[in-house]
Amino acid sequence: MTRYRPRAVLMLFLLLNLTACYTYQVVATTSPAGVIEAKRPDRVRVLVPGGIQMELERPVVDGDQLVGTSGVSMPLADVLMLEIREFSMGRTIGLVFLSLPMLVFSAGD
């Protein structure tokens, strides 16, 4: 078991690192279509009437519809809030520095 411990810790570190590298940023705009076409994000979160929040992968604008790769579409007029997933350098650096002592400690066993 101890032979695989460093490898398991490394895998845990990589998993945590991948989840911490990205964060959603609210986009203040009156034209969600313009933002989607200009930035071409890989993921967005959208708030629609009724408080429903939806996540769309690789969204595109088709006429007056916002369409995701999973076939989900909605009228652009229904978009109340748009959040774009972006890389977060601060969170990534913080996770790396917080994880280093754990890696050093586990490698010593």
C-alpha positions as CSV (number, residue, x, y, z in Angstrom):
1,M,0.0,0.0,0.0
2,T,2.8,2.5,0.9
3,R,4.4,1.8,-2.5
4,Y,1.3,3.4,-4.2
5,R,0.8,6.3,-1.8
6,P,2.9,8.9,-3.6
7,R,1.1,8.1,-6.9
8,A,-2.3,8.3,-5.2
9,V,-1.4,11.7,-3.6
10,L,-0.2,12.9,-7.0
11,M,-3.5,11.9,-8.6
12,L,-5.5,13.6,-5.9
13,F,-3.4,16.7,-6.4
14,L,-4.0,16.7,-10.1
15,L,-7.7,16.3,-9.6
16,L,-7.9,19.2,-7.2
17,N,-5.7,21.3,-9.4
18,L,-8.0,20.8,-12.4
19,T,-11.1,21.8,-10.5
20,A,-9.5,24.9,-9.0
21,C,-8.1,26.4,-12.2
22,Y,-11.5,27.6,-13.4
23,T,-14.1,29.9,-12.0
24,Y,-17.3,31.6,-13.3
25,Q,-17.2,35.3,-13.9
26,V,-20.4,37.3,-14.2
27,V,-20.6,39.3,-17.4
28,A,-22.3,42.7,-17.2
29,T,-23.8,43.1,-20.7
30,T,-27.0,43.9,-22.5
31,S,-26.0,41.8,-25.4
32,P,-25.3,38.2,-24.4
33,A,-25.0,37.3,-28.2
34,G,-22.1,39.8,-28.6
35,V,-20.2,38.3,-25.7
36,I,-20.7,34.7,-26.8
37,E,-19.6,35.6,-30.3
38,A,-16.6,37.7,-29.2
39,K,-15.2,35.4,-26.5
40,R,-16.3,32.0,-27.7
41,P,-16.3,30.5,-24.2
42,D,-16.2,26.7,-23.7
43,R,-18.9,26.9,-21.0
44,V,-21.4,29.4,-19.7
45,R,-24.0,29.5,-17.0
46,V,-27.2,31.3,-17.8
47,L,-29.9,32.5,-15.4
48,V,-33.4,32.5,-17.0
49,P,-36.8,33.6,-15.6
50,G,-38.0,31.5,-12.7
51,G,-34.6,31.4,-11.1
52,I,-33.5,28.5,-13.3
53,Q,-29.8,28.3,-13.8
54,M,-28.5,26.3,-16.8
55,E,-25.0,25.4,-17.9
56,L,-24.2,25.2,-21.6
57,E,-21.1,23.7,-23.2
58,R,-19.6,25.4,-26.2
59,P,-22.5,27.8,-26.7
60,V,-23.3,29.4,-30.1
61,V,-25.8,32.0,-31.2
62,D,-28.2,30.8,-33.9
63,G,-30.5,33.6,-34.9
64,D,-32.2,34.8,-31.7
65,Q,-31.4,31.5,-29.8
66,L,-28.5,30.5,-27.5
67,V,-27.7,26.9,-28.3
68,G,-25.4,24.5,-26.4
69,T,-23.8,21.3,-27.8
70,S,-26.2,19.1,-25.7
71,G,-29.1,20.4,-27.8
72,V,-30.3,22.8,-25.1
73,S,-31.5,26.1,-26.6
74,M,-33.2,29.2,-25.2
75,P,-34.2,32.6,-26.6
76,L,-31.6,35.3,-26.0
77,A,-34.3,37.5,-24.6
78,D,-34.8,35.1,-21.7
79,V,-31.1,35.4,-20.5
80,L,-31.2,37.4,-17.3
81,M,-27.6,36.8,-16.3
82,L,-24.6,35.3,-18.1
83,E,-21.5,33.8,-16.4
84,I,-18.4,32.7,-18.4
85,R,-16.0,30.0,-17.2
86,E,-12.5,31.5,-17.2
87,F,-9.1,30.4,-16.0
88,S,-8.2,31.6,-12.5
89,M,-4.5,32.2,-12.0
90,G,-4.9,33.2,-8.3
91,R,-6.8,30.0,-7.4
92,T,-4.4,27.8,-9.3
93,I,-1.3,29.4,-7.6
94,G,-3.0,29.2,-4.2
95,L,-3.8,25.5,-4.6
96,V,-0.3,24.7,-5.8
97,F,1.2,26.4,-2.7
98,L,-1.2,24.8,-0.3
99,S,-0.6,21.3,-1.9
100,L,3.2,21.4,-1.9
101,P,3.5,20.6,1.9
102,M,1.2,17.7,1.4
103,L,3.2,16.3,-1.5
104,V,6.5,16.7,0.4
105,F,5.0,15.0,3.5
106,S,3.6,12.1,1.6
107,A,6.8,11.6,-0.4
108,G,8.8,11.2,2.8
109,D,6.8,8.2,3.9
